[in-house]
Amino acid sequence: MYRQCFYSWVQVLILLILVLSLWWIFGYLGGLIPGATQLLWLLNWHQILMLLAFAACFANAAIVFRMVEAPLTAQTTLHYVYQFLCLALIVLGLTAVVTWKVLESGVPEEETSISSNSFYTFHSWVGMFTILAFLAQLVVSLSRDWKDQYSQMTIILIVFTCVCATVAMITGIEDVVFYRYIDGLISYSNYPLEGSLVNTLCILLLLLLLLVTWVWFRVSYSATDRSTYTELDNTDNTHTVRPMKGVNV
């Protein structure tokens, strides 16, 4: 019962993150309509697509084996539905930001409120590490030959991806706020509503990371057919994982 309750609260948190993101995008950044704010609507699409990919899809994929009480086959199917939805959203998000950068390079500087020459920011670098980690854990988890030997590696890669994704999302949000402050579009030090909204959004993303990490290391697997499943070894509170054949984590 506690799993269902906890899982529901995680979904509420994810929904709140998405609502605040849309509020910020439509209320302060010009929305998602082409031409609304020069080319920045493409950047807005990048932000919302990446939030959907990692805060919604990947977070759910990461906890489905421990929070959803269902047969292992059903859990595995749902896990990969979330994973491939995440992959599709990543591709769309990267397409949006690359298109923005290409088109923005031909627009006069005074016509844009955020300038960019290349992928030089810390946000861009962490974002690339996040995507590489995501692809690595997906390949490892899909490989039937590797899954037993590298189940522990899969866990490490999933948690690492969650951490990198959270850092990338927060730094991306803060980059937009910083450039808006530089351009005189927001007086951050005066605690405007936009600043409070952005700070709250970043705190919620950190909270989501903590919840997902806690689930991975403190909650046992929830498959209803437990005899075929890997169980956590709780002796001495070590919480180590013992892989069993036929198990895909």
BAFI-3210 file (N, C-alpha, C; in Angstrom, 3 decimals, decimal comma, padded with zeros to 6 digits):
// residues 249
n [1|2|3|4|5|6|7|8|9|10|11|12|13|14|15|16|17|18|19|20|21|22|23|24|25|26|27|28|29|30|31|32|33|34|35|36|37|38|39|40|41|42|43|44|45|46|47|48|49|50|51|52|53|54|55|56|57|58|59|60|61|62|63|64|65|66|67|68|69|70|71|72|73|74|75|76|77|78|79|80|81|82|83|84|85|86|87|88|89|90|91|92|93|94|95|96|97|98|99|100|101|102|103|104|105|106|107|108|109|110|111|112|113|114|115|116|117|118|119|120|121|122|123|124|125|126|127|128|129|130|131|132|133|134|135|136|137|138|139|140|141|142|143|144|145|146|147|148|149|150|151|152|153|154|155|156|157|158|159|160|161|162|163|164|165|166|167|168|169|170|171|172|173|174|175|176|177|178|179|180|181|182|183|184|185|186|187|188|189|190|191|192|193|194|195|196|197|198|199|200|201|202|203|204|205|206|207|208|209|210|211|212|213|214|215|216|217|218|219|220|221|222|223|224|225|226|227|228|229|230|231|232|233|234|235|236|237|238|239|240|241|242|243|244|245|246|247|248|249]
n.u [000,825|001,965|003,702|002,086|001,014|003,342|004,269|002,209|002,531|004,987|004,233|002,537|004,405|006,001|004,059|003,571|006,057|006,046|003,822|004,647|006,817|005,572|004,051|006,084|007,260|005,133|004,214|006,387|008,410|007,475|006,164|005,297|004,786|005,580|007,664|006,858|008,630|010,969|013,310|013,214|011,204|011,875|013,949|012,433|010,872|012,897|013,504|011,087|010,723|012,993|012,576|010,241|011,350|013,344|012,535|009,981|009,565|012,058|012,472|010,227|010,747|012,956|012,013|010,058|010,365|010,413|008,277|005,857|003,501|003,350|003,380|006,647|007,099|005,232|006,170|008,702|007,966|006,627|008,743|010,493|008,867|008,723|011,478|012,011|010,247|011,474|013,883|012,921|011,928|014,294|015,680|013,965|014,171|016,922|016,986|015,428|017,021|019,426|018,500|017,615|020,088|021,413|019,734|019,675|022,225|022,231|020,726|020,475|022,251|020,926|018,291|017,712|017,256|018,830|022,053|024,080|026,897|028,060|028,152|029,133|028,714|028,525|026,133|025,580|027,680|027,247|024,756|025,404|026,923|024,876|023,149|024,857|025,255|022,626|022,175|024,107|023,209|020,841|021,671|023,146|021,145|019,456|020,873|020,974|023,080|024,714|023,246|023,020|025,649|026,253|024,354|024,633|026,125|024,217|022,456|024,129|024,591|021,992|021,374|023,462|022,761|020,358|021,314|023,028|021,147|019,458|021,213|021,775|019,220|018,651|020,822|020,357|017,924|018,727|020,608|018,992|017,591|019,757|020,724|018,464|018,477|020,890|020,180|018,417|015,779|014,757|014,756|016,466|017,440|015,514|013,599|011,448|008,300|008,827|011,466|011,096|009,432|011,114|013,165|011,694|010,957|013,475|014,153|012,171|012,961|015,359|014,304|012,871|015,001|016,193|014,136|013,902|016,488|016,489|014,521|015,795|017,908|016,830|014,386|012,855|012,518|009,438|008,008|005,290|005,610|007,801|009,654|011,113|012,656|015,250|016,391|016,849|019,627|019,373|020,871|022,905|022,456|023,564|022,525|023,119|023,057|021,965|022,325|020,095|019,462|017,524|016,521|015,923|017,216]
n.v [-001,210|001,214|001,645|002,349|004,743|006,307|006,292|007,674|010,211|010,892|011,168|013,357|015,291|015,375|016,283|018,813|020,020|020,137|021,791|024,224|024,730|025,151|027,365|029,262|029,319|030,124|032,352|034,102|033,714|033,838|031,672|028,785|029,179|029,540|032,209|033,881|035,096|036,136|033,796|032,367|030,670|028,150|027,484|027,399|025,147|023,240|023,278|022,382|019,893|018,476|018,484|016,929|014,577|013,769|014,505|013,473|011,036|009,501|009,495|008,047|005,626|004,843|004,147|002,230|-000,538|-000,786|000,542|000,011|-002,375|-005,223|-007,983|-009,162|-009,081|-007,162|-004,922|-004,642|-004,083|-001,607|-000,140|000,033|001,322|003,873|004,446|004,539|006,523|008,610|008,677|009,448|012,011|013,257|013,331|015,045|017,319|017,959|018,450|020,775|022,663|022,682|023,536|026,076|027,267|027,217|028,793|031,130|032,082|033,485|035,696|039,129|040,399|042,230|041,522|039,346|038,016|036,311|035,262|032,989|031,144|028,654|025,268|025,827|026,211|025,234|023,941|022,848|021,001|019,246|018,363|016,860|014,796|013,674|012,635|010,744|009,016|008,156|006,767|004,782|003,306|002,378|000,735|-001,220|-002,318|-003,412|-005,442|-008,833|-010,515|-009,131|-008,342|-009,762|-009,821|-007,115|-005,866|-004,373|-002,282|-001,132|-000,050|001,887|003,534|004,446|005,941|007,803|009,044|010,240|012,105|013,719|014,625|016,166|018,205|019,289|020,207|022,148|023,950|024,740|026,105|028,155|029,390|030,626|032,447|033,980|035,184|036,656|038,405|039,765|041,036|042,868|042,132|041,031|041,676|040,137|040,285|041,664|039,925|039,034|037,701|035,878|035,078|033,779|031,736|030,288|029,516|027,868|025,852|024,715|023,722|021,770|019,998|019,084|017,807|015,760|014,284|013,392|011,754|009,751|008,637|007,714|005,751|003,906|002,937|002,212|000,885|-002,226|-004,557|-004,745|-006,662|-008,852|-011,530|-012,694|-014,770|-014,948|-012,791|-010,347|-009,825|-007,476|-007,599|-007,329|-007,814|-006,819|-004,248|-003,669|-003,545|-004,660|-005,849|-008,910|-010,380|-012,340|-014,884|-014,160|-011,788|-008,397|-005,459]
n.w [000,000|000,774|-001,293|-003,503|-002,559|-002,241|-004,869|-006,101|-004,981|-006,064|-008,743|-008,517|-007,775|-010,111|-011,923|-010,837|-011,277|-014,081|-014,522|-013,315|-014,972|-017,477|-016,795|-016,354|-018,939|-020,659|-019,322|-019,042|-020,942|-023,513|-024,647|-026,741|-029,360|-032,779|-033,734|-031,715|-029,877|-031,474|-032,209|-029,903|-029,141|-029,991|-028,236|-025,930|-026,452|-026,374|-023,641|-022,384|-023,567|-022,721|-019,975|-019,866|-020,839|-018,917|-016,249|-016,167|-017,866|-017,628|-014,868|-014,006|-015,317|-013,884|-011,358|-011,631|-011,264|-008,552|-007,465|-008,785|-008,398|-009,940|-012,315|-013,364|-016,153|-016,996|-015,606|-016,824|-019,477|-019,147|-018,132|-020,353|-022,172|-021,024|-021,192|-023,994|-024,780|-023,459|-024,898|-027,459|-026,863|-026,106|-028,553|-029,992|-028,371|-028,611|-031,337|-031,439|-030,004|-031,455|-033,944|-033,185|-032,494|-034,965|-036,616|-035,101|-035,337|-037,672|-037,180|-036,392|-033,559|-031,874|-032,085|-030,593|-027,314|-025,973|-026,402|-028,290|-029,244|-029,481|-028,152|-025,353|-022,644|-019,153|-018,673|-021,226|-021,494|-019,310|-020,087|-022,390|-021,192|-019,693|-021,672|-022,870|-020,676|-020,303|-022,745|-022,443|-020,166|-021,234|-023,377|-021,962|-020,311|-022,204|-023,352|-023,539|-023,052|-021,340|-019,136|-016,658|-015,706|-015,568|-013,994|-011,652|-012,684|-014,338|-012,460|-011,283|-013,516|-014,051|-011,735|-011,891|-014,299|-013,516|-011,628|-013,240|-015,101|-013,498|-012,660|-015,189|-015,996|-014,016|-014,292|-016,899|-016,671|-014,954|-016,591|-018,529|-016,917|-016,018|-018,403|-019,046|-016,915|-017,407|-019,766|-018,802|-018,448|-016,212|-012,771|-010,706|-008,073|-006,680|-005,911|-007,753|-008,994|-011,039|-010,468|-007,985|-008,821|-010,556|-008,764|-007,025|-008,816|-009,381|-006,838|-006,538|-008,532|-007,449|-005,195|-006,439|-007,507|-005,094|-004,088|-006,087|-005,962|-003,330|-003,491|-005,170|-003,581|-001,116|-001,235|-001,751|-004,514|-006,395|-007,808|-008,410|-008,901|-007,232|-007,069|-009,373|-009,394|-008,733|-005,475|-002,829|-000,688|002,524|004,748|007,375|006,583|004,083|001,556|-000,961|-004,369|-005,706|-008,618|-010,638|-013,019|-015,906|-015,096|-015,559|-014,821]
ca.u [000,000|002,815|004,284|001,114|000,925|004,585|004,286|001,252|003,130|006,011|003,540|002,076|005,591|006,338|003,029|003,804|007,235|005,637|002,922|005,467|007,616|004,697|003,716|007,246|007,456|004,058|004,023|007,540|009,360|006,862|005,388|005,830|004,269|006,631|007,729|006,340|009,741|012,019|013,542|013,303|010,203|012,595|014,623|011,388|010,558|014,010|013,369|009,942|010,938|013,983|011,917|009,382|012,193|014,063|011,768|008,768|009,741|013,175|012,232|009,286|011,437|013,916|011,382|008,932|010,609|010,294|007,062|004,669|003,279|002,841|004,311|007,914|006,975|004,514|007,101|009,729|007,344|006,407|010,071|011,045|008,005|009,234|012,833|012,010|009,629|012,543|014,793|012,267|011,874|015,662|015,957|013,207|014,749|018,190|016,662|014,950|018,087|020,373|017,840|017,669|021,448|021,733|018,974|020,041|023,523|022,010|019,854|021,230|022,344|019,962|016,951|017,548|017,527|019,816|023,016|024,817|027,765|028,342|027,840|030,298|028,356|028,525|024,868|025,717|028,582|026,553|023,703|025,994|027,230|023,602|022,668|025,748|024,949|021,320|022,346|024,901|022,378|019,841|022,340|023,470|019,926|018,832|021,710|020,707|024,344|025,384|022,391|023,317|026,986|026,357|023,161|025,082|026,515|022,990|021,978|025,014|024,356|020,682|021,488|024,339|021,968|019,423|022,062|023,458|019,960|018,998|022,159|021,590|017,953|018,743|021,738|019,696|016,953|019,459|021,215|017,970|017,354|020,948|020,733|017,369|018,942|021,895|019,487|017,527|014,390|014,335|015,569|016,446|017,734|014,322|012,667|010,218|007,554|009,531|012,596|010,576|008,921|012,266|013,814|010,831|011,082|014,766|014,070|011,350|013,786|016,256|013,491|012,596|016,236|016,343|013,138|014,266|017,684|016,077|013,810|016,750|018,804|016,174|013,127|013,060|011,779|008,005|007,346|004,387|006,197|009,097|010,582|011,944|013,183|016,394|015,989|017,886|020,173|019,321|021,665|023,898|022,120|024,480|021,693|023,764|022,159|022,410|021,629|019,621|019,202|016,163|016,111|016,425|017,089]
ca.v [000,000|002,404|001,861|003,086|006,098|007,000|006,447|008,743|011,485|011,188|011,662|014,710|016,150|015,531|017,138|020,172|020,516|020,457|022,942|025,411|024,973|025,749|028,704|030,108|029,449|030,904|033,615|035,003|033,474|033,998|030,520|027,793|029,482|030,044|033,642|034,664|035,920|035,850|032,358|031,778|029,615|026,885|027,229|027,008|023,749|022,439|023,169|021,568|018,525|017,833|018,242|015,763|013,393|013,299|014,655|012,659|009,684|008,750|009,311|006,935|004,405|004,483|003,638|001,354|-001,877|-000,763|001,219|-000,529|-003,770|-005,923|-009,033|-008,672|-008,766|-005,891|-003,885|-004,475|-003,403|-000,211|000,470|000,364|002,348|005,148|004,665|004,940|007,843|009,530|008,785|010,240|013,399|013,780|013,639|016,250|018,437|018,324|019,055|022,136|023,577|022,812|024,401|027,440|027,791|027,438|029,942|032,318|032,595|034,394|036,787|040,211|040,264|043,068|040,981|038,208|038,361|035,363|034,995|031,729|030,889|027,222|024,539|026,105|026,403|024,074|023,254|022,053|019,875|018,284|017,780|015,816|013,682|013,061|011,845|009,595|008,101|007,568|005,778|003,675|002,437|001,743|-000,350|-002,278|-002,979|-004,130|-006,555|-010,081|-011,136|-008,345|-007,826|-010,370|-009,424|-005,678|-005,305|-003,331|-001,152|-000,482|000,766|003,040|004,414|005,087|006,980|008,833|009,781|011,087|013,224|014,608|015,249|017,211|019,318|019,902|020,950|023,325|024,921|025,290|027,091|029,300|030,095|031,493|033,537|034,836|036,005|037,631|039,430|040,558|041,855|043,800|041,682|040,586|042,181|038,950|040,619|042,237|038,824|039,094|036,437|034,948|034,524|032,831|030,596|029,517|028,907|026,775|024,785|024,056|022,969|020,587|019,071|018,462|016,902|014,585|013,506|012,733|010,688|008,658|007,997|006,993|004,545|002,948|002,350|001,856|000,169|-003,499|-004,726|-004,876|-007,595|-009,766|-012,867|-012,427|-015,883|-014,750|-011,425|-010,051|-009,230|-006,739|-008,279|-006,327|-008,202|-005,815|-002,979|-003,387|-003,237|-005,034|-006,520|-010,196|-010,633|-013,685|-015,023|-013,856|-010,536|-007,216|-004,247]
ca.w [000,000|000,852|-002,611|-004,309|-002,018|-002,573|-006,328|-006,423|-004,609|-007,071|-009,938|-008,197|-007,835|-011,527|-012,515|-010,349|-012,005|-015,457|-014,474|-013,070|-016,178|-018,483|-016,299|-016,635|-020,381|-021,263|-018,622|-019,056|-022,024|-024,828|-025,070|-027,661|-030,690|-033,659|-033,986|-030,596|-029,399|-032,441|-032,326|-028,573|-028,967|-030,164|-026,962|-024,981|-026,758|-025,848|-022,190|-021,969|-024,038|-021,855|-018,693|-020,068|-021,028|-017,735|-015,003|-016,235|-018,397|-017,066|-013,431|-013,868|-015,721|-012,847|-010,132|-011,923|-010,722|-007,104|-007,039|-009,439|-008,030|-011,115|-012,749|-013,891|-017,581|-017,110|-015,166|-017,852|-020,615|-018,781|-017,999|-021,666|-022,774|-020,506|-021,702|-025,405|-024,819|-023,064|-026,031|-028,504|-026,407|-026,163|-029,958|-030,335|-027,634|-029,243|-032,636|-031,197|-029,594|-032,564|-034,932|-032,648|-032,591|-036,378|-037,107|-034,325|-035,794|-038,781|-036,743|-035,737|-032,109|-031,170|-032,225|-029,696|-025,916|-025,469|-027,464|-028,170|-030,375|-029,560|-026,925|-024,516|-021,240|-018,256|-018,933|-022,451|-021,237|-018,447|-020,908|-023,222|-020,299|-019,333|-022,809|-022,995|-019,580|-020,611|-023,807|-021,911|-019,343|-022,096|-024,095|-021,004|-019,843|-023,315|-023,776|-022,820|-022,672|-020,313|-018,063|-015,370|-015,274|-015,376|-013,363|-010,742|-013,523|-014,784|-011,343|-011,162|-014,656|-013,908|-010,705|-012,445|-015,276|-012,760|-011,046|-014,328|-015,692|-012,580|-012,781|-016,505|-016,025|-013,155|-014,897|-018,082|-016,198|-014,424|-017,725|-019,121|-015,968|-016,001|-019,608|-018,943|-015,970|-018,113|-020,764|-018,129|-018,525|-014,884|-011,669|-009,849|-006,681|-006,053|-005,649|-008,550|-009,040|-011,928|-009,734|-006,990|-009,579|-011,034|-007,603|-006,582|-009,807|-009,177|-005,580|-006,803|-009,294|-006,470|-004,383|-007,271|-007,530|-003,794|-003,975|-006,993|-005,415|-002,124|-003,944|-005,720|-002,591|000,140|-001,439|-002,430|-005,762|-006,117|-008,711|-007,708|-009,026|-006,623|-007,195|-010,571|-009,325|-007,875|-004,211|-002,111|000,469|003,587|005,896|007,783|005,943|002,988|000,390|-002,209|-005,298|-006,180|-009,887|-010,934|-014,432|-016,311|-014,486|-016,257|-014,036]
c.u [000,861|003,470|003,358|001,007|002,161|004,655|003,355|001,833|004,247|005,363|003,011|003,242|005,996|005,344|003,228|005,003|006,850|004,720|003,703|006,313|006,787|004,278|004,853|007,390|006,390|003,900|005,153|008,453|008,738|006,127|006,080|005,384|005,392|006,530|007,257|007,414|010,963|012,161|013,524|012,237|010,839|013,335|013,618|010,967|011,646|013,847|012,242|010,109|011,938|013,420|010,988|010,207|012,735|013,255|010,530|009,084|010,865|013,008|011,272|009,930|012,355|013,265|010,321|009,121|010,434|008,974|005,780|004,550|002,567|003,795|005,546|007,810|006,268|005,410|008,153|009,179|007,154|007,733|010,607|010,148|008,475|010,616|012,815|011,228|010,659|013,505|014,203|012,224|013,260|016,012|015,234|013,789|016,066|017,968|016,240|016,102|019,124|019,787|017,873|019,055|021,830|021,031|019,386|021,351|023,379|021,111|020,693|021,139|021,262|018,539|016,707|017,923|018,498|020,763|023,712|025,637|028,022|027,939|029,006|029,969|028,456|027,245|024,974|026,590|027,902|025,428|024,221|026,358|025,949|023,095|023,537|025,473|023,609|021,446|023,120|024,044|021,317|020,445|022,628|022,220|019,236|019,604|021,445|021,995|025,003|024,560|022,674|024,651|027,054|025,114|023,524|025,495|025,292|022,446|022,812|024,750|023,019|020,749|022,362|023,586|020,989|020,125|022,460|022,268|019,447|019,896|021,953|020,312|018,043|019,670|021,136|018,692|017,667|020,176|020,231|017,709|018,531|020,975|019,616|017,742|019,963|021,238|018,495|016,065|013,857|015,294|015,566|016,602|016,545|013,235|011,359|009,537|008,262|010,711|012,164|010,070|010,064|012,970|013,010|010,931|012,383|014,771|013,255|012,121|014,789|015,511|013,172|013,826|016,425|015,374|013,501|015,485|017,343|015,363|014,799|017,540|018,104|014,899|013,402|012,221|010,325|007,279|006,475|004,856|007,636|010,105|011,509|012,725|014,414|015,905|017,170|018,331|020,294|020,142|022,749|023,690|023,060|023,736|022,420|022,790|022,762|021,678|021,249|019,294|017,740|015,655|016,724|016,172|017,662]
c.v [001,263|002,694|002,701|004,531|006,911|007,277|007,576|010,113|011,880|011,744|013,084|015,695|016,409|016,464|018,594|020,804|020,946|021,675|024,231|025,759|025,650|027,158|029,668|030,370|030,339|032,278|034,612|034,852|033,513|032,803|029,641|028,029|030,040|031,550|034,506|035,594|035,618|034,322|031,646|030,724|028,238|026,502|026,805|025,554|022,825|022,223|022,217|020,117|017,791|017,587|017,038|014,486|012,875|013,402|013,770|011,226|008,912|008,518|008,145|005,610|003,904|003,824|002,576|-000,037|-001,932|-000,167|000,633|-002,010|-004,484|-007,053|-008,433|-008,287|-007,432|-004,730|-003,587|-003,724|-001,921|000,537|000,902|001,317|003,727|005,462|005,172|006,239|008,910|009,751|009,654|011,715|014,051|014,193|014,921|017,485|018,907|018,971|020,509|023,087|023,751|023,713|025,848|028,045|028,098|028,681|031,230|032,921|033,556|035,554|037,859|040,124|041,052|042,517|039,779|038,622|037,388|035,047|033,664|031,511|029,397|026,574|024,675|026,156|025,091|023,252|022,351|020,826|018,809|017,599|016,665|014,589|012,931|012,151|010,608|008,565|007,402|006,478|004,561|002,736|001,726|000,558|-001,519|-003,038|-003,779|-005,380|-007,788|-010,743|-010,422|-008,141|-008,458|-009,885|-007,950|-005,070|-004,193|-002,084|-000,393|000,433|002,034|004,035|005,139|006,212|008,129|009,687|010,716|012,314|014,226|015,339|016,382|018,437|020,045|020,737|022,227|024,378|025,526|026,366|028,352|030,087|031,077|032,699|034,513|035,750|037,043|038,756|040,355|041,512|042,832|043,412|041,207|041,161|041,120|039,302|041,230|041,206|038,950|037,737|035,420|034,298|033,496|031,567|029,695|028,820|027,718|025,586|024,011|023,220|021,690|019,551|018,356|017,458|015,624|013,691|012,738|011,570|009,492|007,903|007,182|005,695|003,490|002,232|001,857|001,034|-001,102|-003,570|-005,112|-005,837|-008,569|-011,213|-012,817|-013,552|-015,737|-013,457|-011,324|-009,358|-008,486|-007,554|-007,265|-006,710|-007,172|-004,474|-002,624|-003,018|-003,522|-005,821|-007,837|-010,518|-012,089|-013,747|-014,749|-012,543|-009,389|-005,999|-003,084]
c.w [000,000|-000,489|-003,485|-003,862|-002,407|-004,067|-006,759|-006,104|-005,573|-008,336|-009,722|-008,288|-009,283|-012,214|-012,102|-011,058|-013,412|-015,500|-014,257|-014,289|-017,259|-018,084|-016,629|-018,135|-021,021|-020,612|-018,797|-020,281|-023,414|-025,364|-026,092|-029,101|-031,556|-033,881|-032,844|-030,035|-030,260|-032,587|-030,976|-028,309|-029,155|-028,884|-025,906|-025,194|-026,232|-024,352|-021,784|-022,407|-023,151|-020,454|-018,772|-020,153|-019,706|-016,439|-014,995|-016,642|-017,711|-015,564|-013,188|-014,255|-014,614|-011,632|-010,379|-011,323|-009,213|-006,610|-007,626|-009,108|-009,172|-011,442|-013,410|-015,361|-017,795|-016,683|-016,230|-019,062|-020,328|-018,682|-019,361|-022,452|-022,331|-021,096|-023,145|-025,625|-024,465|-024,222|-027,147|-028,132|-026,420|-027,591|-030,378|-029,642|-028,216|-030,602|-032,469|-030,886|-030,701|-033,654|-034,482|-032,815|-034,039|-036,899|-036,402|-034,787|-036,964|-038,464|-036,078|-034,223|-031,380|-031,240|-031,330|-028,278|-025,267|-026,607|-027,220|-029,418|-030,570|-028,240|-025,946|-023,026|-020,459|-018,462|-020,159|-022,218|-020,381|-019,225|-021,794|-022,385|-019,915|-020,445|-023,010|-021,911|-019,805|-021,663|-023,303|-021,075|-020,163|-022,844|-023,163|-020,586|-020,939|-023,715|-022,931|-022,343|-021,499|-019,053|-016,698|-014,820|-014,880|-014,723|-012,391|-011,521|-014,006|-013,701|-011,204|-012,289|-014,550|-012,877|-011,209|-013,467|-014,582|-012,193|-012,133|-014,937|-014,812|-012,658|-014,107|-016,558|-015,200|-013,770|-016,167|-017,720|-015,719|-015,532|-018,342|-018,216|-015,960|-017,228|-019,600|-017,980|-016,637|-019,110|-020,138|-018,165|-017,174|-013,854|-010,571|-008,368|-005,954|-005,788|-006,438|-008,552|-009,926|-011,219|-008,707|-007,664|-010,025|-009,873|-007,082|-007,518|-009,615|-007,899|-005,774|-007,617|-008,388|-005,602|-005,159|-007,347|-006,226|-003,648|-004,845|-006,461|-004,182|-002,497|-004,414|-004,637|-001,314|-000,021|-002,221|-003,699|-005,471|-007,046|-007,918|-007,821|-008,537|-006,829|-008,385|-010,506|-008,449|-006,613|-003,589|-000,898|001,601|004,817|006,141|007,109|004,792|001,722|-000,921|-003,069|-005,743|-007,464|-010,027|-012,417|-014,737|-015,770|-015,269|-015,399|-014,804]
res [m|y|r|q|c|f|y|s|w|v|q|v|l|i|l|l|i|l|v|l|s|l|w|w|i|f|g|y|l|g|g|l|i|p|g|a|t|q|l|l|w|l|l|n|w|h|q|i|l|m|l|l|a|f|a|a|c|f|a|n|a|a|i|v|f|r|m|v|e|a|p|l|t|a|q|t|t|l|h|y|v|y|q|f|l|c|l|a|l|i|v|l|g|l|t|a|v|v|t|w|k|v|l|e|s|g|v|p|e|e|e|t|s|i|s|s|n|s|f|y|t|f|h|s|w|v|g|m|f|t|i|l|a|f|l|a|q|l|v|v|s|l|s|r|d|w|k|d|q|y|s|q|m|t|i|i|l|i|v|f|t|c|v|c|a|t|v|a|m|i|t|g|i|e|d|v|v|f|y|r|y|i|d|g|l|i|s|y|s|n|y|p|l|e|g|s|l|v|n|t|l|c|i|l|l|l|l|l|l|l|l|v|t|w|v|w|f|r|v|s|y|s|a|t|d|r|s|t|y|t|e|l|d|n|t|d|n|t|h|t|v|r|p|m|k|g|v|n|v]
***
